[in-house]
Amino acid sequence: VNATKEEGEFYTPHDAVQLIAAMIEPFDGTLYDPCCGSGGMFIQSADLVRAKQGDIRRINVYGQEKEPATYRLAKMNLALRGISHDLGGMSDSSFTHDLHKGLYFDYIMANPPFNLKNWWETALAHDPRWTDYGTPPASNANYAWVLHILYHLKPLDGVAGFLLSNGALGDSDALAIRQKLIENDKIEAIIILPRDLFITTDISVTLWILNQNKRGGAYHGRTLRDRRGELLFLDLRTWRENPVKGEQKKKVMLDSTQIARAAAIYHTWQESGTDGANYAEPELYRSVGTQEIAAHGYSLIPSNYITFVDHDLAIDYDAEMQRIQRDMKALLAREKRSQQELIEAFEGIGYGVE
């Protein structure tokens, strides 16, 4: 769905949805989107299941949408594609009228409105969604979305992937909530996406992955290790080699190779046999213990943890200065020759040059 910038709602790019789906693999069970728009997350996830020779009848989707026209469009889109769905009996706000209260889902995918204002109502003051973590700031709904999503995840093994603006990574107003999320081991991965990935905004965006089961075990044909006390940071901001032409705002995209590589980094980190204490690649990813995160004031900004190489240190300054001097001498010699050739040309046609 296209929405206005003032509402904080933006059309979710196809590549961003594919990245989320590749990460959390919502191939069976229940899938929920608390701000589902016209149903794009569901439709693209179903397409991915089909591409992997899966059966979309094994997926039941649940969603909620505030805008009446968009709600009707979502129902039509899902029905036309044969996707089983429950979007509630009406369009309404997920915060003030949760149409799926008491339901818990295997997977959650979402692109909530970024930095949403005016979401708060006094009736939400003692809402059970905030009971274990504290009331989110009334000035910004980012952490209200995080807690709403966590509330609806299956307690034993639910997995969520959703987008938030980068400000949520170090927001001081939500520090206490973020600290509890980290201490309770609910956050599994933080992935910074390339700037200009969205069509209608150039805002910086992060993909969050929450996981109720970091203890390990069998998952989608893989054997996962115990990842409690660890969190994976992945920084994709330099993945800008695929420019998009003809769009007003969207300037880059993630191609299928990049999406597969990002998912492989995450899945390899999860899997049995990986040493989480030493899982890192400079300027791209790093596995970090919660004690180190605590030492950084519970910030989730990846640059606090991922090693960035000072490429200037690798420069041989003496050799570089000699190269520059050689280039300058060659440039001056060329200019001198050009000037002499110009003088000779004028003299050849009868004009003297002083």
DRENZA-574624 format. One record per atom (N, C-alpha, C): x, y, z. Coordinates in steps of 0.05 Angstrom, whole numbers, padded with zeros to 5 digits, always signed. Layout:
XYZ/...
//
This chain:
+00017-00024+00000/+00000+00000+00000/+00018+00025+00000/+00009+00045-00015/+00023+00070-00014/+00009+00088+00006/+00024+00101+00023/+00012+00119+00043/+00029+00144+00045/+00019+00163+00060/+00033+00189+00061/+00057+00187+00080/+00076+00205+00074/+00100+00206+00091/+00093+00216+00119/+00072+00233+00121/+00065+00244+00147/+00055+00222+00165/+00042+00201+00154/+00032+00179+00170/+00055+00160+00179/+00078+00164+00167/+00100+00146+00173/+00098+00119+00160/+00080+00116+00140/+00075+00091+00127/+00087+00092+00099/+00101+00071+00092/+00115+00070+00066/+00111+00043+00053/+00108+00043+00027/+00106+00019+00012/+00131+00002+00017/+00127-00024+00024/+00149-00042+00030/+00161-00053+00004/+00186-00047-00001/+00199-00058-00026/+00198-00088-00027/+00196-00099-00051/+00196-00127-00055/+00221-00141-00044/+00244-00128-00047/+00269-00141-00038/+00270-00141-00008/+00258-00121+00006/+00258-00121+00035/+00241-00144+00046/+00218-00148+00033/+00200-00170+00041/+00214-00197+00037/+00227-00200+00014/+00241-00225+00008/+00263-00230+00028/+00277-00209+00037/+00298-00212+00057/+00287-00222+00083/+00265-00211+00092/+00253-00219+00117/+00244-00249+00115/+00231-00255+00093/+00221-00283+00089/+00245-00303+00087/+00266-00295+00074/+00290-00312+00072/+00302-00317+00099/+00301-00297+00116/+00313-00299+00143/+00296-00318+00160/+00270-00312+00163/+00254-00327+00183/+00240-00351+00172/+00239-00354+00145/+00227-00377+00132/+00199-00385+00142/+00179-00368+00136/+00152-00373+00144/+00137-00392+00125/+00146-00417+00125/+00137-00436+00105/+00114-00454+00114/+00107-00453+00139/+00084-00469+00148/+00074-00457+00175/+00049-00463+00182/+00038-00453+00207/+00023-00427+00203/+00024-00410+00223/+00009-00384+00223/+00028-00361+00219/+00019-00342+00203/+00035-00318+00197/+00018-00294+00202/+00028-00274+00217/+00013-00251+00225/+00027-00225+00218/+00011-00206+00209/+00021-00179+00204/+00002-00159+00216/+00010-00144+00237/-00008-00126+00252/-00014-00100+00237/-00001-00095+00215/-00006-00071+00199/-00003-00079+00170/-00021-00096+00161/-00017-00112+00136/-00021-00097+00110/-00031-00072+00111/-00035-00057+00087/-00052-00073+00067/-00044-00074+00042/-00059-00088+00022/-00052-00118+00020/-00036-00128+00039/-00030-00156+00040/-00004-00164+00027/+00013-00145+00021/+00038-00151+00006/+00056-00171+00020/+00059-00169+00046/+00076-00188+00060/+00066-00217+00056/+00040-00220+00058/+00028-00247+00055/+00032-00258+00027/+00027-00240+00008/+00028-00249-00020/+00056-00257-00028/+00076-00240-00021/+00103-00246-00028/+00114-00271-00013/+00105-00274+00012/+00113-00298+00027/+00102-00323+00013/+00077-00322+00005/+00064-00344-00009/+00079-00350-00035/+00087-00329-00049/+00103-00333-00074/+00129-00347-00069/+00142-00340-00046/+00167-00353-00039/+00163-00382-00032/+00141-00389-00018/+00134-00417-00012/+00130-00432-00038/+00116-00421-00057/+00111-00434-00082/+00138-00439-00097/+00155-00419-00096/+00181-00421-00110/+00198-00444-00098/+00193-00450-00073/+00208-00472-00060/+00192-00498-00061/+00172-00499-00079/+00155-00523-00083/+00140-00529-00057/+00133-00508-00042/+00118-00512-00018/+00088-00511-00024/+00072-00515-00003/+00043-00516-00005/+00032-00492+00011/+00020-00472-00003/+00010-00449+00012/-00014-00456+00030/-00025-00480+00026/-00047-00488+00043/-00038-00495+00071/-00011-00497+00074/+00000-00502+00101/+00004-00476+00117/-00002-00453+00104/+00001-00427+00117/-00026-00414+00121/-00031-00406+00145/-00056-00390+00151/-00047-00362+00160/-00057-00342+00145/-00048-00315+00151/-00069-00299+00167/-00059-00283+00185/-00075-00266+00202/-00064-00238+00200/-00082-00218+00199/-00072-00191+00197/-00093-00171+00207/-00084-00146+00208/-00101-00124+00215/-00092-00099+00200/-00112-00083+00192/-00106-00059+00177/-00126-00037+00186/-00115-00013+00191/-00130+00009+00202/-00148+00023+00181/-00137+00026+00157/-00152+00041+00136/-00173+00024+00122/-00198+00032+00122/-00220+00015+00111/-00215+00007+00082/-00207+00026+00064/-00204+00020+00036/-00181+00000+00032/-00160+00003+00047/-00137-00015+00045/-00144-00043+00056/-00160-00043+00077/-00169-00068+00089/-00185-00085+00068/-00203-00071+00054/-00219-00085+00034/-00202-00095+00011/-00182-00079+00003/-00163-00087-00018/-00147-00112-00010/-00139-00112+00016/-00123-00135+00025/-00140-00161+00024/-00165-00159+00033/-00182-00183+00032/-00186-00193+00003/-00189-00174-00015/-00193-00182-00043/-00167-00194-00054/-00144-00182-00049/-00119-00192-00059/-00114-00221-00049/-00119-00226-00024/-00114-00253-00013/-00134-00273-00024/-00159-00265-00026/-00179-00284-00037/-00173-00292-00065/-00165-00272-00081/-00159-00278-00110/-00136-00297-00113/-00118-00297-00093/-00094-00315-00095/-00098-00341-00079/-00121-00345-00068/-00127-00370-00054/-00112-00373-00029/-00106-00351-00015/-00091-00352+00010/-00111-00350+00033/-00110-00371+00050/-00128-00371+00073/-00121-00348+00092/-00141-00333+00101/-00135-00308+00116/-00157-00302+00136/-00148-00288+00157/-00166-00277+00177/-00156-00249+00184/-00169-00228+00172/-00161-00201+00177/-00180-00187+00197/-00194-00203+00213/-00213-00192+00231/-00238-00184+00217/-00258-00176+00232/-00284-00169+00220/-00286-00141+00211/-00265-00125+00214/-00267-00096+00208/-00239-00085+00205/-00237-00060+00196/-00212-00045+00196/-00210-00030+00223/-00187-00032+00236/-00184-00017+00261/-00155-00017+00270/-00148-00001+00290/-00121+00001+00299/-00113-00023+00316/-00089-00033+00311/-00078-00056+00326/-00074-00049+00355/-00069-00023+00361/-00064-00015+00388/-00090-00012+00404/-00109+00003+00394/-00133+00009+00409/-00154-00013+00407/-00153-00029+00386/-00173-00051+00383/-00159-00075+00370/-00145-00090+00386/-00130-00113+00376/-00150-00135+00369/-00154-00140+00343/-00173-00159+00334/-00165-00188+00337/-00140-00192+00345/-00130-00220+00349/-00119-00224+00377/-00131-00210+00396/-00123-00212+00424/-00125-00241+00433/-00104-00251+00446/-00104-00278+00457/-00094-00298+00437/-00088-00290+00412/-00077-00309+00392/-00047-00306+00390/-00033-00328+00386/-00004-00328+00384/+00005-00342+00359/+00025-00332+00346/+00031-00340+00319/+00060-00351+00316/+00063-00369+00296/+00089-00381+00291/+00108-00360+00280/+00098-00343+00262/+00115-00323+00249/+00100-00296+00248/+00116-00275+00250/+00105-00248+00247/+00123-00233+00228/+00111-00221+00207/+00126-00203+00189/+00111-00177+00188/+00126-00154+00189/+00113-00129+00190/+00131-00106+00181/+00119-00085+00170/+00132-00060+00164/+00115-00038+00177/+00116-00035+00204/+00099-00015+00217/+00106+00013+00208/+00087+00032+00211/+00093+00060+00206/+00117+00069+00222/+00136+00082+00210/+00160+00091+00224/+00154+00116+00241/+00163+00114+00266/+00162+00137+00285/+00134+00149+00287/+00114+00131+00289/+00086+00139+00289/+00079+00156+00313/+00068+00180+00308/+00059+00197+00330/+00029+00193+00334/+00019+00204+00355/-00010+00205+00361/-00023+00177+00361/-00008+00157+00370/-00019+00130+00373/-00031+00125+00400/-00022+00140+00420/-00028+00135+00448/-00057+00143+00455/-00070+00127+00472/-00095+00134+00485/-00093+00126+00514/-00106+00140+00532/-00104+00134+00560/-00113+00106+00567/-00131+00094+00551/-00140+00067+00556/-00118+00046+00554/-00096+00054+00541/-00073+00035+00537/-00054+00035+00560/-00059+00052+00580/-00039+00055+00602/-00032+00029+00616/-00051+00011+00620/-00046-00014+00634/-00051-00038+00616/-00045-00035+00591/-00049-00056+00572/-00030-00080+00578/-00040-00105+00576/-00024-00128+00582/+00000-00132+00563/+00000-00119+00540/+00023-00121+00522/+00048-00108+00533/+00044-00089+00552/+00068-00075+00563/+00075-00086+00591/+00060-00105+00601/+00062-00113+00629/+00091-00120+00637/+00105-00136+00621/+00131-00146+00629/+00154-00127+00622/+00148-00105+00607/+00170-00089+00596/+00167-00059+00602/+00144-00051+00610/+00140-00022+00615/+00124-00009+00592/+00112+00013+00597/+00095+00027+00578/+00113+00041+00557/+00108+00037+00531/+00124+00050+00511/+00119+00081+00511/+00139+00096+00502/+00135+00125+00501/+00111+00133+00484/+00096+00152+00494/+00072+00161+00480/+00079+00177+00455/+00104+00188+00455/+00112+00205+00433/+00119+00190+00407/+00123+00164+00409/+00133+00148+00386/+00125+00119+00390/+00113+00107+00370/+00101+00080+00372/+00121+00058+00366/+00147+00064+00361/+00165+00043+00352/+00166+00019+00372/+00169+00025+00398/+00171+00003+00417/+00143-00008+00424/+00122+00007+00419/+00095-00004+00422/+00092-00026+00401/+00102-00022+00376/+00101-00043+00356/+00118-00067+00365/+00142-00062+00375/+00159-00085+00384/+00144-00102+00404/+00132-00089+00424/+00119-00104+00446/+00093-00117+00436/+00079-00104+00418/+00055-00116+00407/+00063-00142+00392/+00084-00140+00376/+00093-00164+00361/+00102-00186+00379/+00118-00179+00400/+00127-00199+00419/+00104-00212+00433/+00084-00197+00440/+00061-00207+00454/+00047-00228+00438/+00047-00226+00411/+00032-00244+00394/+00049-00267+00384/+00074-00269+00392/+00091-00291+00383/+00086-00315+00401/+00085-00339+00389/+00083-00363+00406/+00106-00364+00426/+00099-00368+00452/+00119-00365+00473/+00143-00384+00471/+00139-00408+00459/+00161-00427+00459/+00179-00425+00434/+00168-00418+00411/+00184-00419+00387/+00176-00399+00365/+00161-00378+00372/+00153-00358+00352/+00177-00342+00342/+00177-00334+00317/+00198-00318+00305/+00186-00294+00290/+00198-00271+00293/+00187-00247+00280/+00209-00232+00265/+00203-00221+00242/+00221-00204+00227/+00205-00179+00219/+00215-00155+00227/+00200-00131+00221/+00219-00108+00219/+00209-00086+00206/+00226-00063+00200/+00219-00040+00218/+00240-00026+00227/+00237-00002+00243/+00257+00019+00234/+00252+00044+00239/+00272+00064+00233/+00296+00061+00251/+00320+00069+00242/+00344+00065+00257/+00344+00078+00285/+00327+00099+00288/+00327+00113+00314/+00320+00095+00337/+00305+00073+00332/+00298+00054+00353/+00321+00039+00365/+00344+00039+00351/+00367+00024+00360/+00380+00036+00385/+00377+00062+00388/+00389+00075+00412/+00372+00095+00425/+00346+00094+00421/+00327+00113+00432/+00328+00114+00462/+00336+00136+00473/+00339+00139+00502/+00312+00136+00517/+00290+00145+00504/+00264+00144+00517/+00254+00115+00521/+00265+00096+00506/+00257+00068+00508/+00279+00051+00519/+00299+00063+00531/+00322+00048+00541/+00314+00025+00559/+00297+00030+00578/+00289+00009+00598/+00276-00015+00584/+00259-00009+00564/+00246-00031+00549/+00267-00047+00533/+00285-00032+00520/+00305-00045+00503/+00323-00063+00521/+00330-00053+00545/+00347-00068+00563/+00334-00094+00571/+00308-00094+00577/+00294-00118+00584/+00291-00138+00561/+00287-00127+00537/+00286-00145+00514/+00312-00159+00510/+00335-00145+00514/+00361-00158+00512/+00366-00177+00534/+00360-00169+00559/+00365-00187+00582/+00347-00212+00580/+00323-00209+00569/+00305-00232+00567/+00311-00249+00541/+00331-00241+00527/+00340-00257+00503/+00319-00259+00481/+00304-00237+00477/+00283-00238+00457/+00293-00229+00429/+00315-00213+00429/+00325-00203+00403/+00347-00222+00393/+00344-00231+00369/+00364-00249+00358/+00383-00236+00338/+00373-00218+00321/+00390-00205+00301/+00380-00177+00295/+00400-00160+00289/+00395-00132+00281/+00409-00129+00254/+00394-00122+00233/+00406-00119+00206/+00400-00091+00196/+00422-00075+00192/+00419-00049+00181/+00417-00052+00150/+00396-00041+00138/+00392-00043+00109/+00405-00019+00095/+00411-00023+00069/+00422+00000+00054/+00403+00024+00053/+00415+00047+00054/+00399+00071+00052/+00386+00073+00024/+00364+00087+00021/+00351+00090-00005/+00339+00064-00015/+00333+00045+00002/+00321+00020-00006/+00291+00024-00011/+00279+00044+00003/+00250+00049+00000/+00245+00068-00023/+00221+00066-00034/+00214+00082-00057/+00206+00111-00049/+00191+00113-00028/+00180+00139-00021/+00194+00154+00002/+00216+00143+00011/+00231+00157+00032/+00260+00147+00031/+00278+00164+00041/+00307+00156+00042/+00315+00151+00071/+00295+00146+00089/+00300+00141+00117/+00317+00115+00120/+00334+00115+00140/+00350+00091+00146/+00333+00071+00161/+00335+00046+00154/+00317+00025+00164/+00332+00001+00174/+00322-00011+00196/+00333-00035+00208/+00313-00058+00207/+00323-00081+00201/+00307-00106+00204/+00314-00118+00231/+00293-00121+00247/+00296-00134+00273/+00286-00163+00271/+00300-00182+00284/+00290-00209+00286/+00287-00216+00315/+00263-00223+00324/+00258-00233+00351/+00254-00263+00349/+00264-00277+00369/+00261-00306+00369/+00256-00316+00398/+00234-00330+00401/+00227-00341+00428/+00243-00366+00435/+00257-00377+00415/+00273-00401+00421/+00301-00398+00411/+00319-00390+00429/+00347-00388+00422/+00363-00411+00435/+00347-00431+00445/+00360-00454+00459/+00371-00474+00439/+00363-00473+00414/+00373-00492+00394/+00354-00515+00390/+00362-00534+00372/+00346-00557+00366/+00340-00557+00336/+00321-00574+00328/+00314-00577+00299/+00297-00554+00290/+00303-00544+00266/+00287-00522+00255/+00289-00522+00225/+00267-00528+00211/+00267-00528+00182/+00289-00544+00169/+00294-00568+00180/+00314-00585+00169/+00342-00579+00177/+00346-00559+00194/+00372-00552+00204/+00374-00558+00234/+00398-00561+00244/+00403-00565+00273/+00415-00539+00284/+00400-00526+00301/+00409-00501+00312/+00423-00504+00339/+00443-00487+00344/+00458-00488+00369/+00444-00470+00390/+00453-00472+00414/+00444-00454+00436/+00456-00427+00432/+00439-00407+00427/+00449-00379+00421/+00441-00360+00443/+00433-00371+00466/+00425-00353+00488/+00449-00336+00497/+00443-00311+00502/+00464-00292+00510/+00480-00281+00486/+00471-00286+00462/+00484-00276+00438/+00464-00261+00420/+00475-00243+00404/+00459-00228+00386/+00476-00222+00361/+00465-00226+00337/+00479-00222+00312/+00474-00194+00301/+00495-00179+00296/+00493-00153+00283/+00503-00156+00254/+00487-00146+00235/+00494-00147+00207/+00490-00120+00194/+00510-00109+00181/+00509-00082+00170/+00511-00084+00140/+00489-00078+00126/+00488-00080+00097/+00489-00053+00083/+00497-00033+00097/+00496-00006+00085/+00514-00002+00061/+00535-00018+00059/+00553-00015+00036/+00543-00031+00012/+00521-00046+00015/+00511-00062-00008/+00494-00044-00026/+00508-00028-00041/+00494-00008-00057/+00502-00010-00087/+00511-00034-00095/+00521-00037-00122/+00499-00042-00143/+00474-00042-00134/+00452-00047-00153/+00434-00023-00154/+00441-00003-00171/+00425+00021-00172/+00399+00016-00186/+00378+00031-00178/+00352+00029-00191/+00347+00054-00207/+00340+00052-00232/+00336+00075-00249/+00306+00081-00252/+00300+00106-00254/+00272+00114-00260/+00254+00117-00236/+00264+00113-00212/+00248+00116-00188/+00253+00143-00176/+00233+00154-00162/+00237+00180-00150/+00255+00180-00126/+00252+00159-00109/+00269+00158-00085/+00286+00133-00084/+00275+00110-00090/+00290+00085-00087/+00313+00085-00106/+00337+00083-00095/+00361+00085-00111/+00377+00059-00113/+00372+00041-00094/+00386+00015-00094/+00367-00007-00088/+00375-00031-00094/+00359-00055-00088/+00378-00078-00080/+00367-00097-00065/+00381-00121-00059/+00373-00142-00079/+00393-00154-00093/+00386-00175-00112/+00385-00202-00098/+00377-00223-00113/+00373-00249-00101/+00398-00260-00089/+00421-00254-00101/+00447-00264-00091/+00453-00251-00064/+00448-00226-00061/+00453-00212-00036/+00434-00221-00014/+00409-00225-00021/+00389-00235-00002/+00398-00263+00008/+00406-00280-00010/+00415-00307-00003/+00440-00305+00015/+00458-00287+00009/+00482-00285+00025/+00476-00275+00054/+00459-00255+00056/+00451-00245+00082/+00437-00266+00099/+00419-00281+00086/+00405-00303+00100/+00425-00325+00108/+00445-00330+00092/+00465-00351+00098/+00482-00343+00122/+00489-00317+00123/+00504-00307+00147/+00489-00312+00172/+00463-00305+00172/+00446-00309+00195/+00442-00338+00202/+00436-00355+00182/+00430-00383+00186/+00455-00398+00195/+00478-00391+00184/+00503-00404+00193/+00509-00397+00222/+00504-00372+00229/+00508-00364+00257/+00490-00381+00276/+00466-00387+00267/+00448-00402+00283/+00456-00432+00287/+00470-00442+00267/+00472-00471+00265/+00493-00484+00283/+00488-00509+00289/+00506-00525+00305/+00534-00526+00292/+00555-00523+00308/+00582-00523+00298/+00594-00496+00295/+00578-00475+00295/+00589-00448+00293/+00598-00437+00320/+00621-00425+00321/+00632-00413+00345/+00622-00384+00347/+00601-00380+00363/+00589-00353+00365/+00609-00332+00375/+00628-00340+00392/+00646-00321+00404/+00665-00309+00383/+00669-00323+00360/+00687-00314+00340/+00675-00311+00313/+00649-00308+00312/+00635-00307+00286/+00633-00277+00278/+00650-00270+00259/+00652-00242+00251/+00666-00239+00224/+00659-00218+00210/+00673-00209+00186/+00674-00178+00188/+00698-00166+00188/+00700-00137+00191/+00682-00122+00171/+00669-00102+00181/+00652-00084+00166/+00627-00097+00155/+00621-00122+00164/+00596-00135+00154/+00580-00146+00177/+00591-00164+00194/+00575-00176+00215/+00592-00184+00238/+00579-00189+00261/+00592-00198+00285/+00572-00209+00305/+00578-00231+00317/+00562-00242+00339/+00572-00230+00366/+00554-00220+00381/+00561-00205+00405/+00546-00216+00430/+00560-00218+00452/+00548-00227+00477/+00533-00204+00490/+00512-00211+00506/+00496-00191+00519/+00511-00175+00540/+00533-00186+00551/+00549-00171+00570/+00563-00147+00556/+00572-00152+00532/+00585-00130+00517/+00564-00108+00510/+00540-00117+00503/+00518-00099+00497/+00511-00082+00521/+00511-00095+00544/+00505-00081+00569/+00527-00060+00574/+00552-00067+00568/+00574-00048+00572/+00572-00023+00554/+00557-00026+00532/+00552-00004+00514/+00525+00009+00520/+00515+00006+00544/+00490+00020+00552/+00465+00009+00538/+00466-00017+00530/+00444-00030+00516/+00437-00017+00490/+00457-00006+00477/+00453+00004+00450/+00453-00019+00430/+00436-00017+00410/+00435-00037+00388/+00446-00026+00362/+00462-00005+00363/+00474+00007+00339/+00497-00011+00331/+00496-00024+00308/+00516-00043+00300/+00545-00033+00299/+00548-00007+00293/+00575+00004+00291/+00590+00004+00318/+00575+00000+00340/+00587-00002+00366/+00601-00029+00370/+00595-00048+00352/+00604-00076+00356/+00619-00087+00332/+00611-00081+00308/+00624-00091+00284/+00651-00077+00281/+00672-00091+00274/+00698-00079+00269/+00699-00065+00242/+00707-00040+00243/+00710-00025+00218/+00740-00019+00214/+00750-00026+00191/+00778-00023+00185/+00784+00005+00177/+00806+00017+00189/+00815+00043+00181/+00833+00039+00156/+00822+00042+00133/+00837+00037+00108/+00860+00056+00104/+00859+00079+00117/+00881+00098+00115/+00907+00087+00127/+00905+00069+00146/+00928+00058+00159/+00944+00040+00140/+00932+00031+00119/+00945+00013+00100/+00960+00029+00078/+00958+00055+00079/+00971+00072+00058/+01000+00077+00065/+01018+00073+00045/+01046+00080+00048/+01048+00110+00039/+01048+00128+00059/+01047+00156+00053/+01071+00166+00037/+01095+00156+00043/+01118+00165+00028/+01116+00157-00001/+01108+00132-00006/+01104+00123-00034/+01082+00138-00047/+01060+00144-00032/+01038+00158-00044/+01045+00187-00051/+01061+00200-00034/+01070+00227-00040/+01088+00228-00065/+01106+00208-00067/+01123+00206-00090/+01107+00202-00116/+01086+00185-00114/+01068+00182-00137/+01054+00207-00145/+01045+00222-00125/+01031+00248-00131/+01050+00267-00144/+01075+00268-00133/+01095+00287-00145/+01101+00279-00174/+01103+00253-00180/+01109+00244-00207/+01085+00252-00225/+01061+00248-00215/+01037+00255-00231/+01036+00285-00237/+01043+00301-00216/+01042+00330-00220/+01063+00339-00240/+01087+00328-00239/+01108+00335-00258/+01100+00327-00286/+01088+00304-00289/+01079+00295-00316/+01057+00314-00326/+01038+00322-00308/+01017+00340-00316/+01028+00367-00325/+01048+00378-00310/+01059+00404-00316/+01074+00402-00343/+01088+00379-00348/+01102+00376-00373/+01083+00375-00396/+01060+00362-00393/+01040+00361-00414/+01028+00388-00420/+01023+00404-00399/+01013+00431-00402/+01033+00448-00417/+01059+00445-00410/+01079+00461-00423/+01081+00454-00452/+01079+00428-00459/+01080+00420-00487/+01055+00431-00502/+01032+00430-00489/+01008+00440-00502/+01010+00470-00507/+01021+00484-00488/+01025+00513-00491/+01043+00519-00515/+01066+00504-00517/+01085+00508-00538/+01072+00502-00565/+01056+00480-00566/+01043+00473-00591/+01023+00495-00599/+01010+00507-00580/+00991+00529-00586/+01005+00553-00598/+01028+00560-00586/+01044+00582-00596/+01053+00577-00625/+01063+00553-00630/+01072+00546-00656/+01050+00547-00677/+01026+00539-00668/+01003+00539-00687/+00996+00567-00695/+00996+00586-00675/+00989+00614-00681/+01010+00626-00699/+01035+00621-00693/+01057+00631-00710/+01055+00621-00738/+01045+00596-00741/+01043+00584-00768/+01023+00597-00785/+01003+00611-00773/+00982+00625-00789/+00987+00655-00789/+01011+00663-00780/+01018+00692-00782/+01013+00708-00758/+01006+00696-00736/+01001+00712-00711/+01022+00705-00691/+01034+00726-00681/+01054+00722-00660/+01041+00722-00633/+01051+00706-00615/+01040+00704-00588/+01062+00713-00568/+01056+00734-00553/+01075+00744-00534/+01073+00729-00508/
//
